[in-house]
Amino acid sequence: MKKILIAEDNADCCELLVFLLRRTGYEAVGVQSGQEAIAHALSDHPDLIFMDLGLPGVDGIAAAAAIKQNPKTAGIPIVALSARLEETWKAKALHAGMTRYLTKPAAPHAIIRIIEQLTNADSADHGYCSA
């Protein structure tokens, strides 16, 4: 079973994503800060991380950069999940090592499609996805 980490400070959004992913057959865990995301990535090594950019304390950009800089977690794909539409935020996310940029609200089928694409070993698909 693939493990998915959701780093989202909006508790309702986080719970909804965890519920959706569990109902779809994934092992999903939600955290609400960048520091928790970094710690969870190190301890549980998820198959994929959805990262909100506006997390409290350590924001999503800094958390993604920290995860990507650590050799133990550098290979984990990270998908930005944000309501920010500006190209500058997309550029910051990709520069920090995020694999994709998904805009909120994201359609459930888009989330599942990204998980399937990024957790298959032969997938090399990178870029933006709006849903």
C-alpha positions in Angstrom: 0.0 0.0 0.0 1.4 3.4 -1.0 2.0 5.9 1.8 0.9 9.5 1.1 1.7 12.4 3.4 -0.5 15.5 3.3 1.0 18.7 4.8 -2.0 21.1 5.0 -2.7 23.6 7.8 -6.4 23.8 7.0 -7.7 21.0 9.2 -10.9 20.4 7.2 -9.0 20.2 3.9 -6.4 17.9 5.4 -9.1 15.6 6.8 -10.9 15.5 3.5 -7.8 14.6 1.6 -6.8 11.9 4.1 -10.4 10.5 3.9 -10.3 10.5 0.1 -7.0 8.8 -0.2 -7.8 6.1 2.4 -11.1 5.4 0.7 -9.1 5.0 -2.6 -6.8 2.5 -1.0 -3.8 4.5 0.1 -2.3 4.8 3.5 -2.7 8.6 4.2 -1.5 10.7 7.0 -2.1 14.4 7.5 0.2 16.9 9.3 -0.4 20.7 9.7 3.1 22.2 9.7 6.2 22.2 7.7 8.2 21.0 10.6 5.9 18.0 11.1 6.2 17.2 7.3 10.0 17.1 7.5 9.9 14.9 10.6 7.3 12.6 9.1 9.2 12.3 5.8 12.3 11.3 7.8 10.6 8.8 10.1 8.1 7.2 7.8 9.5 7.8 4.3 6.2 8.2 2.4 5.9 7.4 -1.3 4.6 10.9 -2.1 3.9 14.2 -0.3 1.3 16.8 -1.0 2.6 20.1 0.5 0.6 23.3 1.0 2.8 26.4 0.6 1.4 28.5 3.4 2.2 26.3 6.3 2.8 27.9 9.7 6.4 28.1 11.0 8.4 26.3 8.4 6.4 27.1 5.2 5.9 24.5 2.4 8.7 25.9 0.2 11.3 25.6 3.1 10.0 22.2 4.1 10.2 20.9 0.6 13.8 22.2 0.2 14.8 20.6 3.5 13.3 17.2 2.5 15.0 17.4 -0.9 18.4 18.3 0.6 18.4 15.3 2.9 19.8 12.2 1.1 17.4 10.0 3.1 14.3 11.8 1.7 15.5 13.4 -1.5 13.8 10.8 -3.7 10.3 11.4 -2.3 8.2 13.3 -4.9 6.6 16.4 -3.5 3.5 18.0 -5.0 2.7 21.6 -4.2 -0.9 22.0 -3.3 -1.8 25.6 -3.2 -4.4 28.2 -4.0 -1.7 30.6 -5.2 -1.9 31.0 -8.9 1.0 33.3 -9.5 3.9 32.0 -11.6 6.4 33.2 -9.1 5.0 30.7 -6.5 5.1 27.9 -9.1 8.8 28.8 -9.8 9.6 28.9 -6.1 8.0 25.5 -5.6 9.8 23.9 -8.5 13.1 25.5 -7.4 12.6 24.0 -3.9 12.4 20.6 -5.5 8.7 20.0 -5.8 7.8 17.8 -8.7 4.4 19.3 -9.5 2.2 22.3 -8.7 -1.5 21.5 -8.2 -3.9 24.3 -7.6 -6.7 24.3 -5.1 -9.4 23.3 -5.1 -8.1 20.1 -6.7 -10.4 17.6 -8.3 -10.2 14.2 -6.6 -9.4 12.5 -10.0 -6.5 14.9 -10.5 -5.0 14.0 -7.1 -5.3 10.3 -7.8 -3.9 10.7 -11.3 -0.8 12.5 -9.9 -0.3 9.8 -7.2 -0.4 7.1 -9.9 1.9 9.0 -12.2 4.5 9.9 -9.6 4.6 6.6 -7.6 5.2 4.4 -10.6 8.9 3.7 -11.0 8.9 4.3 -14.7 7.2 7.7 -14.6 9.3 10.7 -15.5 6.3 13.1 -15.9 7.1 16.5 -14.3 5.3 19.9 -14.4 2.2 21.8 -13.6 -1.3 20.5 -13.2 -4.3 22.6 -12.6 -7.6 21.0 -11.6 
